[in-house]
Every structure is written in C-alpha cells, then in structure tokens.
C-alpha cells in the first residue's frame, strides 16, 4: 500500500473541511491582550476603591479619631441602629453635621493623642431630625479600640 497516496488523500480532505475556516492568530492575540488589559485595569480600580473605602473607616491605634471622621460617623450609625431605639424601629439614615467641643480642654479638640472627645451631631432618622451628644473614649489600655457613648439624645 502506498502511504504517500493515503497521506495526500487525508491532507486534501482536511484542507477542504478547513477551507471555510481560518485561524487569525494576530486577531486572537490582540483580542486576548485587550481583554487581559481590561481585566487588569478593572482589578486595579476595584482594589484601589476597596483600599480607599476600607482606609476611610479605620483609625490608627493610639490616635483618637476626630468627631467628623468617617470612622466616627460609621460608629455612630452602628451604635444608634443597634441601640434600644434602633431595636424599636428608629434607624439613623444620615449624619449631617458633626462638631467637636472640648469642654475640659478647648485647645485639645484636634489633638490626635487625646484621651477622649466630646462631640455632637445633627442626624436624620426615619422618625425625623435629632441631635446627639456623644463621647469617644479608649476601650482598651492599648488604645486600639474606641468606644462611643451617647450621653444625651433628642431621639
């Protein structure tokens, strides 16, 4: 048997089947690279956004957070929503205006190493506007926890 004839016959049959199809290596490479670049860019944007958001709700241990910081606003929202009023249906929707007032030492209002902060906030709840007075204190001797205590409320 002549293997050359069989080989040529198979080659011709395969060539006819593939005649309508073409392999565009450069096009596939460009598409793959383009999709890869988009995936990498999207990953970087999502990571940067996550880092920005996560960085905005933290505080540095040993540095008392400011009254108007995103960390304090988030903690205030959590405390109100998990309080007895929150369990009765009152939900804090938005923290509008926050102020720091240092009753005992006015010069320490911006001090990062303060032992406490006295703050007030105008808030919006599902029951209307309210004013809250609260104090931030250290929750541990290591100064790696902050406690928020609502001292007076118009809720």
Backbone as ProteinMPNN parsed JSONL, in Angstrom:
{"seq_chain_A": "XXXXXXXXXXXXXXXXXXXXXXXXXXXXXXXXXXXXXXXXXXXXXXXXXXXXXXXXXXXXXXXXXXXXXXXXXXXXXXXXXXXXXXXXXXXXXXXXXXXXXXXXXXXXXXXXXXXXXXXXXXXXXXXXXXXXXXXXXXXXXXXXXXXXXXXXXXX", "coords_chain_A": {"N_chain_A": [[0.84, -1.155, 0.0], [0.453, 2.239, -0.733], [1.606, 4.7, 1.166], [1.986, 7.375, 0.754], [-0.004, 8.198, -0.992], [-2.282, 7.817, 0.593], [-1.726, 9.599, 2.643], [-1.718, 12.043, 1.191], [-4.356, 12.03, 0.336], [-5.765, 12.22, 2.808], [-4.756, 14.677, 3.664], [-5.773, 16.381, 1.703], [-8.538, 16.062, 2.148], [-8.811, 17.081, 4.73], [-7.946, 19.686, 4.291], [-9.996, 20.625, 2.588], [-12.155, 20.579, 4.356], [-11.374, 22.501, 6.212], [-11.245, 24.753, 4.7], [-13.161, 26.801, 4.68], [-12.769, 27.934, 7.071], [-10.691, 29.989, 9.037], [-7.702, 30.648, 10.831], [-7.031, 33.247, 12.803], [-4.394, 34.371, 14.082], [-3.09, 36.753, 14.916], [-5.26, 38.457, 15.311], [-6.643, 37.083, 17.324], [-4.714, 37.21, 19.31], [-4.549, 39.986, 19.747], [-7.173, 40.483, 20.653], [-7.213, 38.883, 22.969], [-5.144, 40.086, 24.462], [-6.213, 42.628, 24.731], [-8.557, 42.098, 26.225], [-7.35, 41.031, 28.484], [-5.907, 43.269, 29.414], [-8.028, 44.959, 30.058], [-9.192, 43.449, 32.109], [-7.112, 43.49, 34.018], [-6.937, 46.267, 34.512], [-9.514, 46.768, 35.55], [-9.409, 45.183, 37.848], [-7.393, 46.535, 39.278], [-8.66, 49.022, 39.692], [-10.87, 48.24, 41.263], [-9.503, 47.19, 43.493], [-8.124, 49.487, 44.393], [-10.324, 51.114, 45.024], [-11.499, 49.567, 47.052], [-9.426, 49.625, 48.949], [-9.378, 52.364, 49.471], [-11.95, 52.833, 50.524], [-11.953, 51.08, 52.71], [-9.788, 52.118, 54.116], [-10.867, 54.529, 54.856], [-12.639, 54.018, 56.92], [-11.306, 53.248, 59.142], [-9.197, 53.632, 62.019], [-6.169, 54.899, 63.355], [-4.384, 53.048, 65.648], [-3.856, 54.359, 68.889], [-4.233, 56.956, 68.121], [-6.678, 59.151, 68.672], [-9.746, 59.162, 66.998], [-11.103, 61.816, 64.985], [-14.047, 63.786, 65.599], [-15.61, 64.264, 63.317], [-14.786, 62.362, 61.508], [-14.894, 59.712, 58.995], [-14.806, 57.199, 60.224], [-15.831, 57.696, 62.837], [-18.4, 58.627, 62.179], [-19.476, 56.322, 60.999], [-19.336, 54.561, 63.194], [-21.067, 55.861, 64.964], [-23.498, 55.635, 63.572], [-23.775, 52.844, 63.615], [-23.954, 52.37, 66.406], [-26.334, 53.765, 67.106], [-28.238, 52.435, 65.484], [-28.131, 49.891, 66.561], [-28.98, 50.253, 69.106], [-31.388, 50.488, 71.85], [-33.413, 52.147, 70.9], [-33.025, 51.719, 68.186], [-33.716, 49.032, 68.026], [-36.366, 49.299, 68.436], [-37.242, 50.277, 66.091], [-36.292, 52.762, 65.19], [-34.139, 54.176, 62.894], [-30.967, 55.341, 62.025], [-30.403, 57.384, 59.386], [-28.771, 59.278, 58.137], [-25.847, 61.125, 58.891], [-25.544, 64.385, 59.509], [-24.293, 67.079, 60.385], [-21.378, 67.34, 62.256], [-19.736, 68.101, 65.275], [-16.917, 68.992, 67.273], [-16.468, 69.479, 70.598], [-14.535, 70.56, 73.135], [-14.975, 70.39, 76.304], [-13.54, 70.254, 78.683], [-10.902, 70.859, 77.946], [-10.338, 73.091, 75.732], [-8.252, 73.543, 73.876], [-7.423, 71.063, 73.026], [-8.992, 69.959, 71.049], [-8.286, 69.139, 68.451], [-6.262, 67.379, 68.961], [-4.399, 64.53, 68.357], [-3.618, 62.65, 70.188], [-5.409, 62.675, 72.244], [-7.295, 61.722, 75.13], [-9.986, 61.428, 75.132], [-12.96, 62.445, 73.353], [-15.444, 64.912, 73.08], [-18.424, 65.162, 71.453], [-20.896, 66.377, 69.111], [-23.787, 65.782, 67.093], [-25.889, 66.421, 64.354], [-28.484, 64.567, 63.141], [-30.298, 62.509, 60.782], [-33.14, 60.602, 60.988], [-35.411, 57.822, 60.5], [-37.533, 58.772, 61.85], [-37.382, 61.472, 61.843], [-35.479, 64.581, 62.334], [-32.685, 64.806, 64.622], [-30.657, 65.594, 67.508], [-27.581, 64.538, 68.728], [-25.481, 63.988, 71.482], [-22.314, 62.867, 72.171], [-19.609, 60.814, 73.428], [-16.284, 59.952, 72.738], [-14.128, 57.452, 73.766], [-11.221, 55.631, 74.898], [-11.236, 52.128, 74.507], [-9.59, 50.192, 75.436], [-6.508, 49.549, 77.215], [-4.393, 49.477, 75.416], [-5.064, 51.264, 73.51], [-6.359, 50.605, 71.119], [-8.964, 50.256, 70.568], [-12.028, 51.986, 70.168], [-14.563, 53.469, 72.021], [-17.911, 54.52, 71.798], [-20.108, 56.554, 73.394], [-23.359, 57.553, 73.796], [-24.321, 60.423, 75.244], [-26.379, 62.249, 75.538], [-29.534, 62.67, 74.004], [-31.937, 63.577, 71.514], [-33.693, 61.823, 70.519]], "CA_chain_A": [[0.0, 0.0, 0.0], [1.224, 3.457, -0.894], [1.258, 5.631, 2.237], [2.012, 8.745, 0.246], [-1.321, 8.47, -1.554], [-3.207, 7.928, 1.719], [-1.397, 10.864, 3.303], [-2.192, 13.144, 0.35], [-5.814, 11.996, 0.361], [-6.183, 12.767, 4.095], [-4.411, 16.105, 3.675], [-6.727, 17.066, 0.836], [-9.844, 16.022, 2.802], [-8.742, 18.014, 5.856], [-7.854, 21.032, 3.713], [-11.314, 21.015, 2.102], [-13.021, 20.833, 5.513], [-10.921, 23.719, 6.873], [-11.147, 25.844, 3.721], [-14.058, 27.88, 5.055], [-12.373, 28.453, 8.381], [-9.308, 30.461, 9.092], [-7.202, 30.934, 12.173], [-6.447, 34.586, 12.827], [-3.565, 34.381, 15.28], [-2.854, 38.13, 15.372], [-6.529, 38.97, 15.83], [-6.893, 36.429, 18.603], [-3.743, 37.738, 20.26], [-4.975, 41.351, 20.085], [-8.389, 40.378, 21.466], [-6.816, 38.351, 24.271], [-4.387, 41.11, 25.169], [-7.156, 43.695, 25.072], [-9.394, 41.627, 27.339], [-6.467, 40.907, 29.65], [-5.625, 44.617, 29.909], [-9.264, 45.434, 30.696], [-9.343, 42.723, 33.375], [-6.117, 44.005, 34.956], [-7.338, 47.63, 34.882], [-10.69, 46.66, 36.412], [-8.934, 44.661, 39.13], [-6.698, 47.616, 39.973], [-9.651, 50.011, 40.121], [-11.623, 47.665, 42.381], [-8.608, 47.101, 44.647], [-7.904, 50.851, 44.893], [-11.581, 51.528, 45.655], [-11.635, 48.84, 48.312], [-8.428, 50.159, 49.885], [-9.809, 53.717, 49.841], [-13.116, 52.721, 51.387], [-11.542, 50.438, 53.961], [-8.931, 53.063, 54.823], [-11.667, 55.627, 55.356], [-13.435, 53.65, 58.078], [-10.418, 52.772, 60.186], [-8.455, 54.645, 62.743], [-4.825, 54.464, 63.686], [-4.292, 52.814, 67.09], [-3.121, 55.379, 69.619], [-4.677, 58.272, 67.664], [-8.124, 59.279, 68.86], [-10.364, 59.67, 65.766], [-11.8, 63.098, 65.049], [-15.507, 63.645, 65.663], [-16.222, 64.294, 61.988], [-14.147, 61.37, 60.629], [-15.78, 58.641, 58.508], [-14.84, 56.14, 61.24], [-16.756, 58.092, 63.899], [-19.746, 58.655, 61.61], [-19.91, 54.928, 60.865], [-19.541, 54.019, 64.535], [-22.292, 56.48, 65.492], [-24.62, 54.987, 62.88], [-23.89, 51.479, 64.144], [-24.413, 52.423, 67.795], [-27.753, 54.155, 67.144], [-29.072, 51.394, 64.875], [-28.14, 48.698, 67.411], [-29.43, 50.648, 70.441], [-32.78, 50.157, 72.16], [-34.244, 52.891, 69.934], [-32.894, 51.007, 66.918], [-34.481, 47.798, 68.121], [-37.781, 49.676, 68.396], [-37.563, 50.714, 64.739], [-35.644, 54.017, 64.801], [-32.913, 53.927, 62.144], [-30.221, 56.526, 61.642], [-30.259, 57.355, 57.933], [-27.693, 60.16, 57.676], [-25.215, 62.001, 59.878], [-25.354, 65.637, 58.785], [-23.257, 67.99, 60.882], [-20.718, 66.829, 63.451], [-18.85, 69.104, 65.87], [-16.079, 68.583, 68.393], [-16.368, 70.542, 71.595], [-13.727, 70.096, 74.256], [-15.451, 71.114, 77.479], [-12.497, 70.322, 79.704], [-9.664, 71.441, 77.419], [-10.648, 73.528, 74.362], [-7.092, 73.505, 72.978], [-7.129, 69.694, 72.612], [-10.026, 69.443, 70.159], [-7.687, 68.47, 67.302], [-5.132, 66.588, 69.44], [-4.502, 63.125, 67.975], [-3.327, 61.801, 71.335], [-6.39, 62.96, 73.284], [-7.825, 60.547, 75.823], [-11.423, 61.363, 74.857], [-13.523, 63.552, 72.577], [-16.864, 65.203, 73.276], [-18.911, 65.51, 70.121], [-22.342, 66.485, 68.884], [-24.12, 65.51, 65.698], [-27.256, 66.526, 63.86], [-28.704, 63.358, 62.351], [-31.624, 62.266, 60.212], [-33.608, 59.238, 61.225], [-36.701, 57.578, 59.864], [-38.545, 59.474, 62.655], [-37.131, 62.911, 61.759], [-34.142, 65.072, 62.706], [-32.371, 64.731, 66.049], [-29.298, 65.979, 67.877], [-26.97, 63.571, 69.631], [-24.229, 64.346, 72.128], [-21.649, 61.604, 72.461], [-18.212, 60.887, 73.831], [-15.384, 58.9, 72.275], [-13.096, 57.128, 74.757], [-10.477, 54.409, 74.582], [-11.872, 50.918, 75.027], [-8.572, 49.282, 75.956], [-5.266, 50.243, 77.571], [-3.52, 49.544, 74.234], [-5.621, 52.315, 72.655], [-6.657, 50.056, 69.8], [-10.424, 50.211, 70.473], [-12.694, 53.238, 70.524], [-15.942, 53.322, 72.451], [-18.752, 55.694, 71.587], [-21.225, 56.559, 74.337], [-24.291, 58.653, 73.587], [-24.566, 60.989, 76.569], [-27.671, 62.933, 75.506], [-30.15, 62.479, 72.701], [-33.308, 64.077, 71.362], [-34.487, 60.76, 69.868]], "C_chain_A": [[0.889, 1.222, 0.0], [0.753, 4.47, 0.158], [1.247, 7.073, 1.777], [0.639, 9.119, -0.293], [-2.35, 8.651, -0.435], [-2.994, 9.257, 2.443], [-1.929, 12.047, 2.511], [-3.72, 13.204, 0.335], [-6.346, 12.612, 1.67], [-5.917, 14.268, 4.165], [-5.413, 16.896, 2.85], [-8.116, 17.136, 1.497], [-9.881, 17.024, 3.969], [-8.705, 19.445, 5.342], [-9.204, 21.512, 3.217], [-12.253, 21.347, 3.266], [-12.669, 22.156, 6.191], [-10.878, 24.929, 5.949], [-12.017, 27.033, 4.113], [-13.689, 28.527, 6.394], [-10.926, 28.904, 8.337], [-8.946, 30.761, 10.549], [-6.474, 32.257, 12.095], [-5.66, 34.738, 14.131], [-3.364, 35.808, 15.793], [-4.13, 38.741, 15.935], [-6.857, 38.376, 17.186], [-5.949, 36.96, 19.681], [-4.134, 39.15, 20.703], [-6.205, 41.329, 20.992], [-8.048, 39.9, 22.872], [-6.054, 39.366, 25.095], [-5.296, 42.257, 25.608], [-8.025, 43.307, 26.257], [-8.576, 41.483, 28.618], [-6.165, 42.267, 30.266], [-6.852, 45.2, 30.617], [-9.454, 44.751, 32.046], [-8.361, 43.237, 34.422], [-6.505, 45.405, 35.43], [-8.534, 47.603, 35.835], [-10.303, 46.148, 37.797], [-8.237, 45.743, 39.931], [-7.667, 48.672, 40.491], [-10.441, 49.489, 41.316], [-10.767, 47.578, 43.639], [-8.373, 48.479, 45.249], [-9.155, 51.37, 45.591], [-11.786, 50.856, 46.994], [-10.668, 49.386, 49.358], [-8.831, 51.548, 50.366], [-10.977, 53.658, 50.828], [-12.722, 52.13, 52.734], [-10.653, 51.364, 54.784], [-9.718, 54.199, 55.433], [-12.455, 55.292, 56.613], [-12.582, 53.089, 59.209], [-9.859, 53.95, 60.96], [-7.094, 54.046, 63.076], [-4.749, 54.24, 65.193], [-3.393, 53.858, 67.758], [-3.492, 56.793, 69.231], [-6.199, 58.332, 67.771], [-8.741, 59.846, 67.58], [-11.075, 61.003, 66.005], [-13.308, 62.841, 65.057], [-16.133, 63.516, 64.275], [-15.633, 63.261, 61.029], [-15.165, 60.332, 60.147], [-15.889, 57.491, 59.509], [-15.88, 56.461, 62.312], [-18.19, 58.123, 63.391], [-20.311, 57.234, 61.472], [-20.197, 54.283, 62.205], [-20.816, 54.579, 65.162], [-23.532, 55.834, 64.867], [-24.852, 53.587, 63.434], [-24.455, 51.48, 65.563], [-25.901, 52.763, 67.863], [-28.633, 53.028, 66.604], [-29.133, 50.118, 65.707], [-28.609, 49.006, 68.838], [-30.869, 50.181, 70.676], [-33.718, 50.873, 71.203], [-34.201, 52.201, 68.567], [-33.692, 49.716, 66.903], [-35.983, 48.068, 68.105], [-38.161, 50.286, 67.048], [-36.94, 52.015, 64.296], [-34.325, 53.68, 64.107], [-32.261, 55.243, 61.766], [-29.93, 56.418, 60.147], [-29.051, 58.16, 57.451], [-27.182, 60.982, 58.847], [-24.879, 63.283, 59.134], [-24.142, 66.423, 59.29], [-22.696, 67.443, 62.186], [-19.764, 67.897, 63.965], [-18.114, 68.494, 67.046], [-16.055, 69.743, 69.385], [-15.654, 69.961, 72.814], [-14.095, 70.929, 75.473], [-14.317, 71.305, 78.484], [-11.231, 71.007, 79.215], [-9.879, 71.857, 75.97], [-9.464, 73.428, 73.404], [-6.803, 72.105, 72.459], [-8.139, 69.147, 71.609], [-9.448, 68.724, 68.941], [-6.527, 67.57, 67.674], [-5.338, 65.115, 69.104], [-4.303, 62.183, 69.165], [-4.277, 62.069, 72.509], [-6.896, 61.655, 73.889], [-9.326, 60.374, 75.573], [-11.781, 62.517, 73.927], [-14.998, 63.68, 72.943], [-17.381, 65.757, 71.961], [-20.427, 65.688, 70.126], [-22.595, 66.259, 67.404], [-25.602, 65.76, 65.456], [-27.444, 65.348, 62.915], [-30.12, 63.329, 61.801], [-31.969, 60.804, 60.445], [-34.915, 59.037, 60.468], [-37.844, 58.206, 60.666], [-38.342, 60.994, 62.628], [-35.71, 63.265, 62.163], [-33.952, 64.979, 64.219], [-30.959, 65.263, 66.262], [-28.807, 64.968, 68.91], [-25.699, 64.167, 70.207], [-23.572, 63.022, 72.51], [-20.189, 61.833, 72.812], [-17.471, 59.678, 73.269], [-14.329, 58.694, 73.352], [-12.372, 55.864, 74.299], [-11.158, 53.224, 75.235], [-10.882, 49.914, 75.573], [-7.324, 50.079, 76.307], [-4.289, 50.376, 76.397], [-3.915, 50.669, 73.281], [-5.824, 51.821, 71.218], [-8.159, 49.818, 69.6], [-10.984, 51.564, 70.871], [-14.13, 52.911, 70.897], [-16.673, 54.626, 72.22], [-19.937, 55.561, 72.532], [-22.093, 57.786, 74.068], [-24.68, 59.168, 74.969], [-25.9, 61.71, 76.659], [-28.225, 62.834, 74.093], [-31.543, 63.088, 72.672], [-34.173, 63.052, 70.62], [-35.66, 60.358, 70.717]], "O_chain_A": [[1.938, 1.248, 0.643], [-0.343, 5.022, 0.06], [0.557, 7.905, 2.365], [0.168, 10.235, -0.075], [-3.196, 9.542, -0.51], [-3.949, 9.945, 2.805], [-2.526, 12.959, 3.084], [-4.307, 14.286, 0.324], [-7.268, 13.427, 1.642], [-6.744, 15.033, 4.66], [-5.851, 17.97, 3.264], [-8.79, 18.163, 1.409], [-10.875, 17.725, 4.16], [-9.365, 20.322, 5.9], [-9.542, 22.683, 3.395], [-13.05, 22.281, 3.177], [-13.552, 22.856, 6.686], [-10.51, 26.021, 6.381], [-11.621, 28.177, 3.885], [-14.253, 29.552, 6.778], [-10.07, 28.293, 7.697], [-9.804, 31.085, 11.37], [-5.45, 32.389, 11.425], [-6.197, 35.178, 15.147], [-3.462, 36.042, 16.998], [-4.085, 39.464, 16.931], [-7.299, 39.083, 18.091], [-6.349, 37.136, 20.831], [-4.06, 39.475, 21.888], [-6.272, 42.065, 21.977], [-8.542, 40.453, 23.855], [-6.289, 39.497, 26.296], [-5.163, 42.785, 26.712], [-8.209, 44.095, 27.184], [-9.062, 41.781, 29.708], [-6.165, 42.414, 31.488], [-6.725, 45.856, 31.651], [-9.834, 45.399, 33.021], [-8.727, 43.406, 35.585], [-6.412, 45.7, 36.621], [-8.557, 48.34, 36.82], [-10.818, 46.632, 38.806], [-8.461, 45.864, 41.135], [-7.51, 49.163, 41.608], [-10.658, 50.222, 42.281], [-11.249, 47.862, 44.735], [-8.413, 48.639, 46.469], [-9.056, 52.002, 46.642], [-12.199, 51.496, 47.961], [-11.043, 49.587, 50.513], [-8.648, 51.876, 51.539], [-10.981, 54.357, 51.841], [-13.123, 52.639, 53.78], [-10.751, 51.393, 56.011], [-9.288, 54.781, 56.428], [-12.902, 56.202, 57.311], [-13.121, 52.505, 60.148], [-10.037, 55.109, 60.586], [-6.915, 52.828, 63.071], [-5.027, 55.166, 65.955], [-2.318, 54.189, 67.257], [-3.117, 57.742, 69.921], [-6.911, 57.642, 67.042], [-8.313, 60.902, 67.114], [-11.579, 61.267, 67.096], [-13.776, 61.808, 64.58], [-17.075, 62.748, 64.083], [-15.955, 63.284, 59.841], [-16.177, 60.099, 60.808], [-16.948, 56.874, 59.629], [-16.707, 55.617, 62.657], [-19.103, 57.692, 64.095], [-21.473, 56.983, 61.789], [-21.174, 53.549, 62.352], [-21.559, 53.848, 65.818], [-24.497, 55.527, 65.566], [-25.99, 53.193, 63.69], [-25.334, 50.681, 65.883], [-26.649, 52.119, 68.599], [-29.659, 52.702, 67.2], [-30.08, 49.342, 65.579], [-28.631, 48.113, 69.686], [-31.482, 49.56, 69.808], [-34.702, 50.294, 70.742], [-35.217, 52.112, 67.878], [-34.276, 49.352, 65.883], [-36.778, 47.179, 67.798], [-39.285, 50.76, 66.881], [-37.044, 52.36, 63.119], [-33.489, 52.976, 64.673], [-32.917, 56.149, 61.251], [-29.286, 55.469, 59.7], [-28.389, 57.782, 56.485], [-27.95, 61.469, 59.676], [-24.035, 63.283, 58.237], [-23.085, 66.412, 58.659], [-23.445, 67.121, 63.108], [-19.059, 68.531, 63.179], [-18.619, 67.6, 67.724], [-15.664, 70.857, 69.037], [-16.116, 69.001, 73.432], [-13.591, 72.037, 75.653], [-14.157, 72.381, 79.06], [-10.553, 71.673, 79.997], [-9.631, 71.063, 75.063], [-9.676, 73.24, 72.206], [-6.007, 71.958, 71.531], [-8.128, 67.944, 71.345], [-10.067, 67.784, 68.443], [-5.86, 67.04, 66.785], [-6.333, 64.516, 69.513], [-4.771, 61.045, 69.142], [-3.966, 61.718, 73.647], [-6.917, 60.617, 73.227], [-9.869, 59.29, 75.782], [-10.996, 63.448, 73.743], [-15.703, 62.683, 73.095], [-16.828, 66.717, 71.424], [-21.13, 65.216, 71.019], [-21.728, 66.51, 66.567], [-26.454, 65.362, 66.251], [-26.653, 65.155, 61.992], [-31.013, 64.025, 62.284], [-31.19, 59.902, 60.138], [-35.452, 59.97, 59.871], [-38.993, 58.182, 60.226], [-39.055, 61.723, 63.318], [-34.852, 62.396, 62.317], [-34.908, 65.061, 64.99], [-30.171, 65.367, 65.323], [-29.528, 64.599, 69.837], [-24.922, 64.789, 69.482], [-24.212, 62.158, 73.109], [-19.614, 62.885, 72.534], [-17.955, 58.548, 73.317], [-13.704, 59.655, 73.802], [-12.85, 55.132, 73.433], [-11.605, 53.305, 76.38], [-11.283, 48.887, 76.12], [-7.101, 51.161, 75.763], [-3.453, 51.28, 76.384], [-3.176, 50.985, 72.349], [-5.509, 52.512, 70.249], [-8.573, 49.251, 68.589], [-10.484, 52.21, 71.792], [-14.822, 52.178, 70.191], [-16.119, 55.706, 72.423], [-20.679, 54.58, 72.48], [-21.612, 58.919, 74.108], [-25.287, 58.45, 75.764], [-26.495, 61.779, 77.734], [-27.483, 62.904, 73.114], [-32.242, 63.111, 73.685], [-35.261, 63.383, 70.149], [-36.432, 59.482, 70.329]]}, "name": "protein", "num_of_chains": 1, "seq": "XXXXXXXXXXXXXXXXXXXXXXXXXXXXXXXXXXXXXXXXXXXXXXXXXXXXXXXXXXXXXXXXXXXXXXXXXXXXXXXXXXXXXXXXXXXXXXXXXXXXXXXXXXXXXXXXXXXXXXXXXXXXXXXXXXXXXXXXXXXXXXXXXXXXXXXXXXX"}
